[in-house]
Amino acid sequence: MVSGRLIFICSHGRDDPERAILAFMAANTAAMGGQQATVLCTIEGVRIGTRGGADEIQLEGFTPLAELVSEFLENGGEIWLCGVCTRPRGITDDDLIEGAKIVGAARVVEEVVLGAKTITYA
């Protein structure tokens, strides 16, 4: 089996709105185009997948992040939160928005081995 997934890596949130927004803009473009798109949120980006986590993340000239996240999910995108990154921040499944899930490194590695392409907004 070969993965056709595109994994957009987002390691930022409120600490760097532009990088967070750009990752979701690109991922949403892929999802709208019928691609299997996933945003892998790591480090501070994991907060985006929590209730209220994308609120107030905006930057002049860009669509607010909460709007992009909602549109991305409506277009069939998935949000994965790094399990190693959620743990020290106290984020559990109970904190997540619908469409987000906590995944381990093994899941990401499996997808890459199967051929998923990664795009990073570091």
N, C-alpha and C positions, 0 to 999 in steps of 0.2 A: 504494500500500500504506500502511495506517495502522498505527502501532504501538499495541498495547494494553499496552505494558510500563509498569510502575511502577518507577522508579529511586529507591531510598532511599540518600541520600548520607551516608556515615559518615566523618568526618575524625578520629575519635578512637579510641584503644585503651587502653593502660595509663595514659595521661595523663589520661583522663576516662572511667572505666568506665561511668558512668551513660549518657552519650551514646552510647557504643558499644553497650551492651546494648539501649537503647531502639530504635536503628535496626534491629537484628536482630529484636527482638520484633515491631515493626510489619511488617517485611518478611516474617517468618515467618507472621504472621496473614494477609497477602495471599496468600502461597503456599499456605497451607492452604485458602484460599477459592477456589483455582483460578486466581488471577491470575498473569500472567507477571511475576514479581518478581525484581529484581536489586538487590544492594547494591553501590554504587560506593564503594569505599574509597579515600580520598585522605589526604594528609599522613600522620600517624601511624597512621591507620586501615589503611594498606596492610599493616602487620605482621599483621593479623588473618588474612589469606589465606595466611600462611606456616605451615609445620609448626611447631606449638607456639606460634604467635603469639596464639592466643586463650586458651591455658592460663593459669590463675591470674587471669584477669580476671573478677572477681566483685564483687558488692556485696550487702550484707545486704538481704534482701527481694526479690531478683531471681534468676532462673535464671542459673547461670554461663554466660558467653559461649560457651565451647567447646561446651556442650550446645545452645545456641541455633543456633550455626553448623551443627552436625551435623544438627539437625532441619530447619533451613532448606534445606540441600542435599538432604536426603531428600525434602522436599516439592516438589522441582523448582526451587528457587531457584538463581540464579547469583550468583557473587561476581566482580566486576570490580575490578582494582587499577589505579589511575592509573599509566600508564607513566612520566610525568614525575616522579611521587612515588617510584616504586620505584627508579629509577636512582640517585639520590644515597644511597639506603639500601643499595645493593648487592644488592637483591632481584632474582632472575632466575627464569625458569620452573622451574628445578631446585629452588627453595625452596618452591614452592606446594603447597597441599593440593589434593586432587582436588576439582574443582568451581570452582576459582578460576582466573582468567586475567588476564594483563596486557593492558590495552587502551589505545589512544591516544585523544586527545581527539576525533578525527574520528568514532570509533564512537559516543561519547556524543552528540555534536552531531547525528549522523545520526538516532539514536533520538528525540531531542527534536524535531527537525524533522518527523519522521514522526508525532509526537503523544504520545510518552512523557511521562508526568507525573513530576515529581521532588518528592521529599519530603526535606527536609534536617534532620538533627539536628546542628546546628552548636554 
